[in-house]
Amino acid sequence: MQFLQDALNERLQSAAEILDRHPKFRIITHYDADGISAAIVLGRTLMKSKKGFHTTFASSFPKDIPGGLPVIFTDVGNSYLKEISSIKEDTIVLDHHKVTGETDPGENKVFINPHDFGIDGSRELSGGTMAFLLSMAYDETNWAKAFYGLAGAAADKQNIGGFTGVNKSILENAMEKKKIRSRKGLYLDGSGIRDALLKSCDPYFPGISGRESVIDDILRDLDIDPEAPVNELSKEKDRKLSSLLVLSLLERKIPPGTIRSIKGERYYHPEHDMDIDLLYKLLNACARVSRPGLGMSIGLGDHTALETAMELREDYRTDMIKRLHIMEDKGIEELSNVQYFYEERKTRKGELAGLGMLYFLNQDKPAFGISIQDKDADISCRGTRDHVERGLDLGLICGEICSQLEGSGGGHDIAAGATIPKDRVEEFLEMANQRVGEMLER
């Protein structure tokens, strides 16, 4: 691929050779939307070549990996190269998270990490788009799979303010080849504009999303039919509504990149007439209710799975609106350099922290969501682009602290996670508060 440097193309070609010489594979991928996206890309790639595969969705590295099949890790693996080195079969590791130390997991294994090639894996390349690059290295006619890969990048918020870096090159080439097309509009969907605003948790509009009386007043004042489809509003009414929604974010001092992302180019698959925006939200809903396999089935063309996922997402959006309202109305706890909240559902905390940081939480401090399990505390943290530009690295912070608290952690500079003994949460927060302060004061 001409838009990639030679060294990365060579590494991808080595991985493609592994795909070429085996009839069946074990795919181990992260359970989130980006991980599902990567699995879809690889699944469709292998199906096209009449090769078999077995997919496992994991929240962390599996304790036991059955032998006998070559293994492909996607969106997971960087923190477990020692364990991967013991796998006897051919192995490919596609992970866009930062890794420190040795990045060669051993013989008959190909490790591909964008950071090794000067590419920001938190912004310019996701698990889904990395899987797409491998798909293209294996078969250069696979451009249609860019749609599924970019859904993973969007799920990881790499589309905020517009795709950049390798993601942007993938999008531009796919559009040139007419495998992806675009249309302008608000990033809202529902049975009508009222329904869309009632369920709009991503994007989330402070003081508006999910609030019936407020929405009814707005639509009445703007003379908009509540049942009107979002994409059929007149230019004038669309402009007025967009301006009002933007104002709700400006009042919270939300970064311009986030504000620009509520309306613009909507990229869609010309054959299926589905937006990347909608696909990633469906995959995300499937992941958050612990049904990643359903999300993969959507990408593999199962229409029944699509119908089920659409229904599931409706319930998921309703639940998320309730939780976001609680955070917006009551606020969350704050220390001098961080803010935090407790969330009973493990699969909700990361997204709540992320959406909160995007749309209404204190922009000066990264947010930590904490879920207490039987023995452990599971923690997800999110920052902003401004934090990262000022020196924040949440992945490094989580890794450092967990090494001292008998836990495990890591991730991106802007988004990371940790698992620690549940009786050490206060220690974690104190240490995180100190490290965040040190990084942001540089």
C-alpha positions as CSV (number, residue, x, y, z in Angstrom):
1,M,0.0,0.0,0.0
2,Q,1.6,3.2,-1.2
3,F,0.4,5.3,1.7
4,L,2.4,3.1,4.2
5,Q,6.1,3.2,4.8
6,D,8.1,0.2,3.4
7,A,9.0,-1.3,6.8
8,L,5.3,-1.5,7.8
9,N,4.4,-3.0,4.4
10,E,7.1,-5.6,4.8
11,R,5.8,-6.6,8.3
12,L,2.3,-6.9,6.9
13,Q,3.5,-9.0,4.1
14,S,5.1,-11.4,6.6
15,A,1.8,-11.7,8.4
16,A,0.0,-12.2,5.1
17,E,2.3,-15.2,4.3
18,I,1.0,-16.8,7.5
19,L,-2.6,-16.3,6.3
20,D,-1.6,-17.9,3.0
21,R,-0.2,-21.1,4.3
22,H,-2.9,-22.3,6.7
23,P,-6.5,-23.4,6.1
24,K,-7.9,-22.4,9.5
25,F,-7.2,-19.9,12.3
26,R,-8.0,-19.0,15.8
27,I,-8.8,-15.3,16.2
28,I,-8.5,-13.9,19.7
29,T,-9.8,-10.3,19.9
30,H,-10.9,-7.7,22.4
31,Y,-14.6,-7.8,23.3
32,D,-15.2,-4.1,22.6
33,A,-16.5,-2.6,19.4
34,D,-13.0,-2.1,17.9
35,G,-12.1,-5.7,18.6
36,I,-15.3,-6.9,17.1
37,S,-14.6,-4.7,14.0
38,A,-11.2,-6.3,13.6
39,A,-12.7,-9.8,13.9
40,I,-15.3,-8.9,11.2
41,V,-12.5,-7.7,8.8
42,L,-10.5,-10.9,9.3
43,G,-13.5,-13.1,9.3
44,R,-14.7,-11.7,5.9
45,T,-11.2,-12.0,4.6
46,L,-10.8,-15.6,5.5
47,M,-14.3,-16.5,4.3
48,K,-13.6,-15.0,0.9
49,S,-10.6,-17.3,0.6
50,K,-12.6,-20.3,1.9
51,K,-10.6,-20.6,5.1
52,G,-12.0,-21.4,8.5
53,F,-11.7,-19.6,11.7
54,H,-12.8,-19.7,15.4
55,T,-13.2,-16.4,17.2
56,T,-12.8,-15.8,20.9
57,F,-13.7,-12.5,22.5
58,A,-11.7,-11.6,25.5
59,S,-11.5,-8.8,28.1
60,S,-8.0,-9.9,29.0
61,F,-5.5,-12.4,27.9
62,P,-7.0,-16.0,27.9
63,K,-5.5,-18.3,30.5
64,D,-5.7,-21.3,28.2
65,I,-5.2,-21.2,24.4
66,P,-5.8,-24.6,22.8
67,G,-3.1,-25.7,20.4
68,G,-3.3,-26.9,16.9
69,L,-4.3,-23.7,15.1
70,P,-2.3,-20.6,14.1
71,V,-3.4,-17.7,16.2
72,I,-4.3,-14.1,15.3
73,F,-4.5,-11.6,18.2
74,T,-6.4,-8.4,17.3
75,D,-6.7,-5.3,19.6
76,V,-5.1,-7.3,22.4
77,G,-1.8,-8.8,23.1
78,N,0.8,-6.1,23.6
79,S,0.9,-6.6,27.4
80,Y,1.3,-10.4,27.1
81,L,4.2,-10.9,24.7
82,K,5.8,-13.3,27.2
83,E,2.8,-15.5,27.2
84,I,2.5,-15.3,23.4
85,S,6.1,-16.3,23.0
86,S,5.2,-19.7,24.5
87,I,2.6,-20.5,21.7
88,K,4.1,-23.1,19.4
89,E,1.9,-22.3,16.4
90,D,2.3,-19.5,13.9
91,T,1.1,-16.3,15.5
92,I,0.1,-12.8,14.4
93,V,-0.3,-9.9,16.9
94,L,-2.2,-6.8,15.7
95,D,-2.5,-4.4,18.5
96,H,-2.5,-0.6,18.5
97,H,-1.9,0.0,22.2
98,K,1.5,1.2,23.4
99,V,4.0,-1.4,24.6
100,T,7.2,-0.9,26.5
101,G,10.2,-3.3,26.3
102,E,10.8,-6.1,23.8
103,T,8.4,-6.1,21.0
104,D,9.5,-9.4,19.3
105,P,7.4,-12.3,20.7
106,G,9.8,-14.9,19.1
107,E,10.1,-17.2,16.1
108,N,7.2,-17.9,13.7
109,K,5.4,-14.9,15.1
110,V,4.7,-11.5,13.5
111,F,4.1,-8.5,15.8
112,I,2.7,-5.4,14.2
113,N,2.3,-2.3,16.3
114,P,1.8,1.2,14.7
115,H,3.9,2.9,17.4
116,D,6.9,1.0,16.1
117,F,6.5,2.9,12.8
118,G,5.9,6.3,14.2
119,I,2.1,6.1,14.0
120,D,-0.1,7.1,16.9
121,G,-2.2,4.1,17.7
122,S,-4.5,6.1,19.9
123,R,-5.5,8.4,17.1
124,E,-4.4,7.3,13.6
125,L,-4.9,3.5,13.5
126,S,-7.2,1.2,15.4
127,G,-7.6,-2.6,15.9
128,G,-10.1,-2.6,13.1
129,T,-8.0,-0.6,10.6
130,M,-4.9,-2.6,11.5
131,A,-6.9,-5.8,10.6
132,F,-7.9,-4.1,7.3
133,L,-4.2,-3.4,6.5
134,L,-3.5,-7.1,6.9
135,S,-6.5,-8.0,4.8
136,M,-5.2,-5.7,2.0
137,A,-1.7,-7.2,2.3
138,Y,-3.2,-10.6,1.8
139,D,-5.5,-9.6,-1.0
140,E,-5.4,-6.2,-2.6
141,T,-9.0,-6.5,-3.8
142,N,-10.3,-6.2,-0.3
143,W,-11.0,-2.5,-0.3
144,A,-14.7,-3.0,0.6
145,K,-13.6,-4.2,4.0
146,A,-12.4,-0.7,4.8
147,F,-16.0,0.1,5.9
148,Y,-15.8,-2.4,8.7
149,G,-12.3,-1.5,9.8
150,L,-13.2,2.2,10.0
151,A,-16.1,1.4,12.2
152,G,-13.6,0.2,14.8
153,A,-11.6,3.4,14.5
154,A,-14.8,5.4,15.0
155,A,-15.7,3.2,18.0
156,D,-12.4,4.2,19.5
157,K,-13.3,7.9,18.9
158,Q,-10.6,8.3,16.3
159,N,-13.1,10.1,14.1
160,I,-13.5,13.0,16.5
161,G,-12.7,16.1,14.5
162,G,-12.2,13.9,11.4
163,F,-10.1,10.8,10.7
164,T,-6.4,11.4,10.6
165,G,-3.2,9.6,9.6
166,V,-3.5,6.1,8.2
167,N,-7.2,6.0,9.0
168,K,-7.7,9.1,6.7
169,S,-5.6,7.5,3.9
170,I,-7.7,4.3,4.1
171,L,-11.0,6.3,4.0
172,E,-9.8,8.5,1.0
173,N,-8.7,5.4,-1.0
174,A,-11.9,3.5,-0.2
175,M,-13.9,6.5,-1.4
176,E,-11.9,6.9,-4.5
177,K,-12.6,3.2,-5.3
178,K,-16.3,3.9,-4.5
179,K,-16.3,1.3,-1.7
180,I,-17.4,4.0,0.7
181,R,-19.5,7.1,0.0
182,S,-20.5,10.1,2.0
183,R,-23.5,12.3,2.7
184,K,-23.9,15.3,5.1
185,G,-26.1,15.3,8.2
186,L,-26.4,15.2,11.9
187,Y,-25.0,12.2,13.8
188,L,-28.5,11.3,15.1
189,D,-30.7,8.4,14.4
190,G,-34.2,7.4,15.5
191,S,-37.7,6.8,14.2
192,G,-38.1,10.7,14.1
193,I,-36.2,13.7,15.3
194,R,-37.9,13.6,18.8
195,D,-37.0,9.9,19.2
196,A,-33.5,10.6,18.1
197,L,-33.0,13.3,20.7
198,L,-34.6,11.3,23.4
199,K,-32.1,8.5,22.8
200,S,-29.0,10.5,21.9
201,C,-26.3,9.4,24.2
202,D,-23.5,9.6,21.6
203,P,-23.5,12.5,20.8
204,Y,-24.9,13.6,24.1
205,F,-26.3,17.1,24.5
206,P,-26.3,18.4,28.1
207,G,-29.6,19.6,29.3
208,I,-31.3,18.2,26.2
209,S,-30.7,14.5,25.5
210,G,-33.4,12.3,27.0
211,R,-35.3,15.2,28.5
212,E,-38.9,15.0,27.1
213,S,-40.3,18.4,28.0
214,V,-37.1,20.2,27.0
215,I,-37.1,18.4,23.6
216,D,-40.8,19.1,23.0
217,D,-40.3,22.8,23.8
218,I,-37.4,23.0,21.4
219,L,-39.2,21.3,18.5
220,R,-42.2,23.4,19.0
221,D,-40.2,26.7,19.1
222,L,-38.4,25.6,15.9
223,D,-41.6,24.5,14.3
224,I,-40.2,21.0,13.6
225,D,-42.5,18.0,13.3
226,P,-41.4,15.6,16.1
227,E,-42.0,12.6,13.8
228,A,-39.9,14.1,10.9
229,P,-37.0,11.9,9.9
230,V,-33.6,13.4,10.8
231,N,-32.4,13.4,7.3
232,E,-35.5,15.1,5.9
233,L,-35.4,18.3,7.8
234,S,-35.3,21.4,5.6
235,K,-32.0,23.2,5.4
236,E,-33.3,26.1,7.5
237,K,-34.7,23.9,10.3
238,D,-31.6,21.7,10.2
239,R,-29.4,24.8,10.6
240,K,-31.4,26.1,13.5
241,L,-31.5,22.8,15.3
242,S,-27.8,22.3,14.8
243,S,-27.0,25.7,16.1
244,L,-29.0,25.1,19.3
245,L,-27.3,21.7,19.8
246,V,-23.9,23.3,19.3
247,L,-24.7,26.0,21.8
248,S,-25.5,23.3,24.5
249,L,-21.9,22.1,24.1
250,L,-20.3,25.5,23.9
251,E,-21.9,26.4,27.2
252,R,-19.9,23.5,28.7
253,K,-16.6,24.6,27.1
254,I,-16.4,21.4,25.1
255,P,-13.4,21.3,22.7
256,P,-14.1,22.4,19.1
257,G,-13.2,19.0,17.6
258,T,-16.0,17.3,19.6
259,I,-18.5,20.0,18.6
260,R,-17.6,19.7,14.9
261,S,-18.2,16.0,15.1
262,I,-22.0,16.2,15.8
263,K,-22.7,17.1,12.2
264,G,-20.8,16.5,9.0
265,E,-19.8,13.8,6.5
266,R,-21.6,10.5,7.2
267,Y,-19.7,7.7,5.5
268,Y,-21.7,4.7,4.4
269,H,-21.4,1.4,2.6
270,P,-23.1,1.9,-0.9
271,E,-24.4,-1.7,-1.0
272,H,-25.9,-1.9,2.5
273,D,-26.7,1.8,2.9
274,M,-25.5,1.7,6.5
275,D,-23.4,4.5,8.0
276,I,-20.1,3.8,9.7
277,D,-21.6,5.8,12.6
278,L,-24.5,3.4,13.0
279,L,-22.4,0.3,12.6
280,Y,-20.0,1.2,15.3
281,K,-22.8,2.1,17.7
282,L,-24.5,-1.2,17.0
283,L,-21.2,-3.1,17.7
284,N,-20.7,-1.0,20.8
285,A,-24.1,-1.8,22.1
286,C,-23.5,-5.5,21.5
287,A,-20.2,-5.3,23.4
288,R,-21.6,-3.5,26.3
289,V,-24.3,-6.1,27.0
290,S,-21.7,-8.9,26.6
291,R,-22.9,-10.1,23.2
292,P,-19.8,-9.5,20.9
293,G,-20.7,-12.5,18.9
294,L,-23.9,-10.9,17.8
295,G,-22.0,-7.8,16.7
296,M,-19.7,-10.0,14.6
297,S,-22.7,-11.7,13.0
298,I,-23.9,-8.3,11.8
299,G,-20.7,-7.7,10.0
300,L,-20.7,-11.2,8.5
301,G,-24.1,-10.5,6.9
302,D,-26.6,-12.0,9.2
303,H,-29.8,-10.0,8.8
304,T,-31.5,-11.5,11.8
305,A,-28.6,-10.5,13.9
306,L,-28.9,-7.0,12.6
307,E,-32.6,-6.8,13.6
308,T,-31.8,-8.2,17.1
309,A,-28.9,-5.7,17.5
310,M,-31.1,-2.8,16.5
311,E,-33.6,-3.8,19.3
312,L,-30.9,-4.3,21.8
313,R,-29.4,-0.9,21.1
314,E,-32.7,0.8,21.8
315,D,-32.7,-0.7,25.3
316,Y,-29.0,0.1,25.7
317,R,-29.4,3.8,24.7
318,T,-32.3,4.2,27.1
319,D,-30.2,2.8,30.0
320,M,-27.2,5.0,29.1
321,I,-29.3,8.1,29.0
322,K,-30.5,7.4,32.6
323,R,-26.9,6.9,33.8
324,L,-25.6,10.0,32.0
325,H,-28.4,12.0,33.5
326,I,-27.3,11.0,37.0
327,M,-23.7,12.0,36.3
328,E,-24.7,15.3,34.7
329,D,-27.3,16.2,37.4
330,K,-25.5,15.1,40.5
331,G,-21.9,15.4,39.3
332,I,-19.0,13.1,40.3
333,E,-16.3,13.1,43.0
334,E,-13.2,15.2,42.5
335,L,-9.7,15.3,43.8
336,S,-7.2,18.0,43.0
337,N,-6.2,16.5,39.6
338,V,-8.7,13.7,38.8
339,Q,-12.4,13.1,39.0
340,Y,-14.0,9.7,39.6
341,F,-17.3,7.8,40.0
342,Y,-18.5,4.3,40.8
343,E,-20.5,2.3,38.4
344,E,-22.0,-1.1,39.3
345,R,-21.9,-2.5,35.7
346,K,-18.4,-3.2,34.6
347,T,-19.1,-2.8,30.9
348,R,-20.6,0.7,31.3
349,K,-17.9,2.6,33.2
350,G,-15.5,3.2,30.3
351,E,-18.1,4.6,28.0
352,L,-19.6,6.7,30.7
353,A,-16.2,8.2,31.5
354,G,-15.5,8.7,27.8
355,L,-18.9,10.3,27.0
356,G,-18.7,12.4,30.2
357,M,-15.3,13.8,29.2
358,L,-16.5,14.5,25.7
359,Y,-19.7,16.3,26.6
360,F,-20.1,17.6,30.2
361,L,-17.6,16.7,32.8
362,N,-14.8,19.0,34.1
363,Q,-12.4,19.4,31.2
364,D,-9.5,20.1,33.5
365,K,-9.3,16.6,35.0
366,P,-9.3,13.1,33.5
367,A,-12.2,10.9,34.6
368,F,-11.9,7.5,36.3
369,G,-14.8,5.0,36.3
370,I,-14.6,2.3,39.0
371,S,-16.5,-1.0,39.1
372,I,-16.2,-3.2,42.2
373,Q,-16.2,-6.9,41.5
374,D,-16.0,-9.9,43.8
375,K,-12.3,-9.6,44.6
376,D,-11.1,-6.8,42.3
377,A,-11.8,-3.3,41.2
378,D,-12.0,-2.7,37.5
379,I,-11.1,0.8,36.5
380,S,-11.4,2.7,33.2
381,C,-10.0,6.2,32.7
382,R,-10.4,8.8,30.0
383,G,-8.7,12.1,29.2
384,T,-8.9,14.7,26.5
385,R,-6.6,15.7,23.6
386,D,-5.6,18.8,25.5
387,H,-4.5,16.6,28.4
388,V,-2.3,14.5,26.1
389,E,-0.8,17.5,24.4
390,R,0.2,18.7,27.9
391,G,1.9,15.4,28.7
392,L,-0.7,13.1,30.2
393,D,-0.3,9.4,29.5
394,L,-3.0,7.4,31.3
395,G,-1.7,4.1,29.9
396,L,1.6,4.7,31.5
397,I,0.0,5.8,34.8
398,C,-2.1,2.7,35.0
399,G,0.8,0.5,34.3
400,E,3.0,2.2,36.8
401,I,0.5,2.1,39.6
402,C,-0.7,-1.4,39.0
403,S,2.9,-2.7,39.2
404,Q,2.9,-1.4,42.8
405,L,-0.6,-2.6,43.8
406,E,-0.6,-6.2,42.6
407,G,-2.7,-5.4,39.6
408,S,-2.5,-5.1,35.9
409,G,-3.1,-2.1,33.7
410,G,-2.2,-0.1,30.6
411,G,-3.6,1.3,27.4
412,H,-3.5,4.5,25.4
413,D,-2.3,8.0,26.6
414,I,-5.9,9.2,26.3
415,A,-7.8,6.1,27.4
416,A,-6.6,3.3,29.7
417,G,-7.7,0.7,32.2
418,A,-6.6,-1.2,35.4
419,T,-7.6,-4.1,37.5
420,I,-6.5,-4.0,41.2
421,P,-7.5,-5.6,44.5
422,K,-10.8,-3.9,45.5
423,D,-9.4,-2.9,48.9
424,R,-6.7,-0.7,47.2
425,V,-9.0,1.7,45.3
426,E,-8.2,4.6,47.5
427,E,-4.5,4.0,47.1
428,F,-4.9,3.9,43.4
429,L,-6.8,7.2,43.3
430,E,-4.3,8.9,45.5
431,M,-1.4,7.7,43.3
432,A,-3.2,8.5,40.1
433,N,-4.1,12.0,41.4
434,Q,-0.4,12.6,42.2
435,R,0.9,11.3,38.8
436,V,-1.7,13.2,36.8
437,G,-0.7,16.4,38.6
438,E,3.0,15.7,37.9
439,M,2.4,15.1,34.2
440,L,0.1,18.0,33.6
441,E,2.4,20.5,35.4
442,R,5.3,19.8,33.1
